[in-house]
Amino acid sequence: MDLPLGILIGIIFGLVILSAFFSGSETSLTAASKARMHALKKSGNKEASNYEKIFNDKERLICTILLANNLVNILASSIATTILLKFFDTDGIAYTTIIMTFMILLFGELLPKTIALSNADKIALKISGFFKVLMFIFFPITGFLNSIVGFIIKNTRINSRDIDSTGIDENEQELRGAIDLHGDESNKNNEKEMLKSILDLEEVTVDSIMIPRKNTFSLPFNIKYAELLDKLRNSPHTRIPIWKGNPENIIGVFHIRKLLGDRFKSDSEFNLPDYMQKPWFIPESTTLASQLMEFKKRKEHFSIVVDEYGEFLGIVTLEDILEEIVGDIDDELDDKKANIVGVKQEKENVFLIKGTVSIRDLNRELGWKLPDKNFSTVAGLILYESRSIPKIGQIFSFYNFNFEILDKRYNQILLLKITQK
């Protein structure tokens, strides 16, 4: 029995509303903040818990939404075709195509998706329970369809390795993108750089930030008590490497604080080993993230960096790693005249920089983007890029900078003038 025209038109509008619901649902469920949903779930929100359950089965969720949406669209178009064929004969097919395409595109796609985008979290929470039930009802069909899709992907060259060839962890990529997205405001720049620095800890090794052996303050094991006190008066350090025989043979670490309050009249009364602890040697390939965890685990702040042959390369402290996150940490003994020790601005875009200055420090403090993959200092950059031992007065141009050698000793670059073009 034919239904009245008014009822059929009402059914069509009802189906278009359902189409709008499914289209908007797809947008809100995929655009909702995963971090916020996870936090709400942790706080005991049942709707957020439902959301996580259905979103963890993304393929089935999308398949369910598309299946339901296509069913209502096809049904609406079929009813519209039946009506218009009665009035316009075969021309009704063309009219149906035009009318239904317009209605579905505007009211079933564009409008609901736009609304869903602006209220994604709120809508996703409200509809997650409904889709949990709908996914269960449609499971036989969606399971069959997903198995076909999986078979096609498995037996063709369409796979995740071909699609994502960046080699970058997807979660880390998403997190970095979120940091950049929400850190565009000027007052958020410091927080943004700190968060990105934390992510970099897994990629940066200790040899990139260590104080090189040549710049390390150390003392001989056979030092006299009076001489030791004299050295300590001019030292800003609380932990000092102790060597025996030659400066590369580190046998312990001297703790100044252990000496506080003790007074000795002669060298015979003073026993240096009483104020030393065993040196903690770490390989140069250790990542900053791993070393930070080890500092916390061992409750120590000081380590000796060695290469694969056990040769002393430098030292790394807890403060060095923290400075990678928050920038330079000044104390009462630090130089207040410059943000980076060894850097002096001569005029706009012109800097006098010591060869031992870390490229990472320059990039962070001055906003530069010099590479530091194969070297860690400015001098290392010059040697690597020039493939030569430069002479005083030589000028090199790399990465939109001019590097002029101002001073050197033997093969070591001591001072440069760097001009940003």
C-alpha positions in Angstrom: 0.0 0.0 0.0 1.4 3.4 -1.0 2.0 5.9 1.8 0.7 9.4 1.5 3.0 12.0 -0.1 3.4 14.0 3.1 4.5 11.0 5.1 7.1 10.1 2.4 8.5 13.6 2.4 8.6 13.5 6.2 10.6 10.3 6.1 13.1 11.8 3.6 13.6 14.8 6.0 14.0 12.4 8.9 16.6 10.4 7.0 18.5 13.6 6.1 18.5 14.5 9.8 19.9 11.0 10.6 22.6 11.6 7.9 23.5 14.9 9.5 23.8 13.1 12.9 26.1 10.4 11.6 28.3 12.9 9.6 28.6 15.2 12.6 29.3 12.2 14.9 32.2 11.1 12.7 33.7 14.6 12.9 33.3 15.0 16.6 34.5 11.5 17.5 37.7 11.9 15.4 38.4 15.6 16.3 37.8 15.3 20.1 40.9 15.9 22.3 42.3 12.4 23.2 44.3 14.0 26.1 41.1 15.5 27.6 39.1 12.3 27.2 41.9 10.3 28.9 42.0 12.8 31.8 38.2 12.7 32.2 38.3 8.9 32.2 40.9 8.9 34.9 38.6 11.2 37.0 35.8 8.6 36.7 33.7 10.0 33.8 31.7 7.1 32.3 31.1 8.9 29.0 34.8 9.4 28.5 35.4 5.7 29.3 32.9 4.8 26.6 34.7 7.1 24.2 38.1 5.5 24.8 36.6 2.0 24.3 35.0 2.8 20.9 37.9 5.0 19.7 40.4 2.2 20.5 38.7 0.2 17.8 38.9 3.0 15.2 38.5 0.9 12.1 35.2 -0.6 13.4 33.9 2.7 14.6 34.5 4.4 11.2 33.0 1.5 9.4 29.9 1.6 11.6 29.4 5.3 11.0 29.9 5.1 7.2 27.7 2.0 6.9 24.8 3.7 8.9 25.3 7.0 7.0 25.3 5.4 3.6 22.2 3.3 4.4 20.1 6.4 5.4 21.4 8.4 2.3 20.6 5.6 -0.1 17.2 5.1 1.5 16.4 8.8 1.3 17.5 9.0 -2.3 15.4 5.9 -3.2 12.2 7.3 -1.7 12.8 10.7 -3.4 13.3 8.9 -6.7 10.1 7.0 -6.3 8.1 10.2 -5.6 9.7 12.3 -8.5 9.3 9.4 -11.0 5.5 9.6 -10.5 5.4 13.4 -11.3 8.2 13.7 -13.9 8.5 10.2 -15.4 12.2 9.4 -16.3 13.2 13.1 -15.8 12.6 12.5 -12.1 15.9 10.7 -11.8 17.8 13.8 -12.8 15.7 16.0 -10.5 16.3 13.5 -7.6 20.1 13.6 -8.2 20.2 17.4 -8.1 17.8 17.9 -5.1 19.2 15.0 -2.9 22.8 15.9 -3.7 22.2 19.5 -2.5 20.3 18.4 0.6 22.8 15.8 1.6 25.8 17.9 0.9 24.5 21.0 2.7 22.3 19.6 5.5 23.8 16.1 5.8 27.5 17.0 5.5 28.7 20.6 5.6 26.4 22.0 8.3 26.7 19.1 10.9 30.4 18.7 10.4 31.0 22.5 11.0 28.9 22.4 14.2 30.6 19.2 15.3 34.1 20.7 14.9 33.3 23.6 17.2 31.9 21.4 19.9 33.8 18.1 19.3 34.6 17.2 22.9 31.1 17.9 24.2 29.3 16.0 21.4 31.7 13.1 21.5 31.0 12.5 25.2 27.2 12.6 24.6 27.1 10.2 21.7 29.8 7.7 22.7 27.4 5.5 24.6 25.0 5.3 21.6 27.8 4.3 19.2 29.0 1.7 21.6 25.6 -0.1 21.2 25.5 0.6 17.5 28.9 -1.0 17.0 27.8 -4.1 18.8 24.6 -4.3 16.6 26.5 -3.8 13.3 29.4 -6.0 14.4 28.7 -8.9 12.0 28.6 -6.6 9.0 31.5 -4.3 9.9 33.6 -7.3 11.0 33.1 -8.9 7.5 33.8 -5.6 5.7 36.9 -4.9 7.8 38.3 -8.4 7.1 38.0 -7.7 3.3 39.8 -4.4 3.7 42.5 -6.0 5.8 43.0 -8.7 3.2 43.3 -6.2 0.4 45.8 -4.1 2.4 47.8 -7.1 3.4 48.1 -8.4 -0.2 49.0 -5.1 -1.8 51.7 -2.6 -1.4 49.5 -0.3 0.6 50.9 -0.6 4.1 51.9 1.6 7.0 55.6 1.5 6.1 54.9 2.9 2.6 52.6 5.5 3.9 54.8 6.7 6.8 58.4 6.7 5.7 59.5 9.5 8.0 60.9 7.2 10.6 59.5 9.4 13.3 57.4 8.0 16.2 53.7 8.9 15.4 52.9 9.8 19.0 55.9 12.0 19.4 55.1 13.7 16.0 51.6 14.4 17.2 52.8 15.8 20.6 55.4 18.1 18.9 52.6 19.3 16.6 50.3 20.0 19.6 53.1 21.9 21.3 53.7 24.1 18.2 50.0 24.6 17.7 49.3 25.8 21.3 52.5 27.6 21.8 52.2 30.3 19.1 51.4 33.0 21.6 54.4 35.0 22.6 53.9 34.5 26.3 53.9 30.7 25.7 57.2 30.5 23.9 59.3 29.6 27.0 56.8 26.8 27.9 56.8 25.6 24.3 60.6 25.4 24.1 60.8 23.6 27.5 58.3 20.9 26.3 60.2 20.4 23.0 63.5 20.2 24.9 62.0 17.4 27.1 61.2 15.4 23.9 64.7 16.0 22.7 66.2 14.3 25.7 65.7 10.9 24.0 67.7 12.0 21.0 70.6 14.0 22.5 73.6 12.2 23.9 75.8 13.3 26.8 78.8 14.1 24.6 76.7 16.9 23.1 76.4 18.8 26.3 79.3 17.7 28.4 82.0 20.0 29.7 85.0 18.9 27.6 88.1 17.5 29.3 90.1 20.5 28.3 87.7 22.8 30.1 87.3 20.6 33.2 88.6 21.8 36.5 90.4 18.9 38.2 93.0 18.4 40.9 95.9 15.9 41.4 95.7 13.3 44.1 98.9 14.3 45.8 97.9 18.0 46.2 98.9 19.6 49.5 96.3 20.7 51.9 97.3 24.4 51.8 97.3 24.4 48.0 93.9 22.7 48.0 92.4 25.4 50.1 93.9 28.0 47.8 92.4 26.3 44.7 89.0 26.0 46.4 88.8 29.7 47.2 88.7 30.5 43.5 86.5 27.6 42.4 82.8 27.8 41.9 82.5 24.0 41.8 81.3 21.7 44.6 82.5 18.5 43.0 85.9 18.2 41.5 87.5 15.2 39.6 90.7 13.9 41.2 93.4 12.4 39.0 96.5 10.4 39.7 99.6 10.2 37.5 98.1 12.2 34.6 94.9 14.3 34.2 93.2 11.6 32.2 93.4 9.0 35.0 90.4 10.0 37.1 90.3 8.0 40.4 87.7 9.9 42.3 85.4 12.9 42.8 86.2 15.3 45.7 83.2 16.8 47.6 83.9 20.2 48.9 80.9 20.2 51.3 82.3 17.2 53.1 85.3 19.4 54.0 83.3 22.3 55.4 83.9 22.6 59.1 87.0 20.5 59.1 90.3 22.3 59.8 93.8 20.6 59.7 97.0 22.0 60.9 99.3 20.0 58.7 99.2 17.9 55.5 99.7 14.7 57.7 96.4 15.3 59.3 94.5 15.7 56.0 93.5 12.5 54.1 92.1 13.4 50.7 90.4 10.0 50.1 88.1 10.6 53.1 86.5 13.4 51.1 86.3 11.5 47.8 83.8 9.1 46.3 84.3 6.6 43.5 84.0 8.2 40.0 80.8 7.3 38.0 81.8 6.6 34.4 79.2 6.7 31.7 79.6 6.1 27.9 79.4 9.1 25.6 76.5 7.5 23.7 74.2 7.7 26.8 71.0 9.7 26.1 70.1 12.7 28.3 66.8 11.0 29.2 68.6 7.8 30.4 71.2 9.8 32.3 68.5 12.0 34.0 66.8 8.8 35.2 70.1 7.4 36.4 70.9 10.6 38.3 67.5 10.3 40.0 68.0 6.6 40.7 71.5 6.9 42.1 70.8 10.2 43.8 74.0 11.6 42.3 74.6 14.8 40.4 78.0 14.2 38.8 79.3 11.8 36.2 82.5 11.2 34.1 82.0 10.7 30.3 84.3 8.2 28.6 84.6 6.9 25.1 84.6 3.3 23.9 88.2 2.9 25.0 87.6 4.3 28.5 89.4 7.6 27.7 88.2 10.6 29.8 86.2 12.9 27.5 84.5 15.3 29.9 82.0 15.6 32.7 78.2 15.9 32.8 76.2 17.1 35.8 72.5 17.1 36.6 72.5 20.9 36.1 73.8 20.4 32.6 70.8 18.3 31.7 68.3 20.6 33.5 69.7 23.5 31.5 68.9 21.6 28.3 65.2 21.9 29.4 64.9 25.3 31.0 67.9 27.1 29.6 70.9 28.4 31.5 70.6 28.3 35.3 72.4 31.3 36.8 73.7 31.2 40.4 75.6 33.9 42.4 78.9 32.8 40.8 77.7 32.9 37.2 78.5 35.7 34.8 75.5 38.0 34.7 76.6 40.0 31.6 75.8 37.3 29.0 73.1 34.7 28.6 75.7 32.3 27.3 79.2 32.2 28.6 81.7 32.8 25.8 79.3 34.9 23.7 79.5 38.7 23.3 77.3 40.7 20.9 79.4 43.3 19.1 76.5 44.8 17.2 73.2 43.8 15.6 73.6 40.2 14.1 77.3 40.2 14.9 78.7 38.1 17.7 82.1 37.3 19.1 82.0 33.6 20.1 84.5 31.2 21.7 85.1 28.0 19.8 84.0 25.9 22.7 80.5 27.3 22.9 77.7 24.8 22.4 75.7 25.0 19.2 72.6 23.9 21.1 73.0 26.8 23.5 73.3 29.2 20.6 70.2 27.8 18.8 68.2 28.0 22.0 69.2 31.4 23.2 69.5 33.2 19.9 66.9 31.4 17.9 69.4 30.1 15.3 69.0 26.8 13.5 72.6 25.6 13.1 73.0 21.8 12.8 74.6 19.9 15.6 74.3 16.3 14.6 77.9 15.6 13.8 79.5 18.1 16.2 78.5 19.9 19.3 80.6 23.2 19.3 81.1 26.1 17.0 84.7 25.1 16.4 83.4 21.6 15.5 81.1 23.1 13.0 83.9 24.9 11.2 86.2 21.9 11.1 83.4 19.6 9.9 82.1 21.9 7.1 85.5 23.3 5.9 87.2 19.9 6.0 90.4 21.7 6.9 92.3 23.4 9.8 91.5 27.1 9.2 93.9 30.0 9.5 93.4 33.2 11.4 91.5 35.7 9.2 89.7 33.0 7.1 86.0 33.5 6.5 83.6 30.7 5.9 79.9 30.9 4.8 77.6 28.2 6.0 73.8 28.1 6.7 73.3 31.8 6.1 76.1 32.8 8.5 79.6 34.2 8.0 82.3 32.7 10.3 85.5 34.6 10.7 88.4 33.0 12.5 89.8 35.6 15.0 92.1 33.5 17.2 93.5 29.9 17.3 96.2 27.9 19.1 97.8 25.2 17.1 94.8 23.3 15.7 92.3 24.6 18.2 89.9 27.4 17.2 89.6 29.8 20.1 87.5 32.8 18.9 85.3 33.6 16.0 83.2 36.4 14.7 79.8 35.1 13.5 77.6 37.4 11.3 74.1 36.5 10.6 73.2 37.4 7.0 
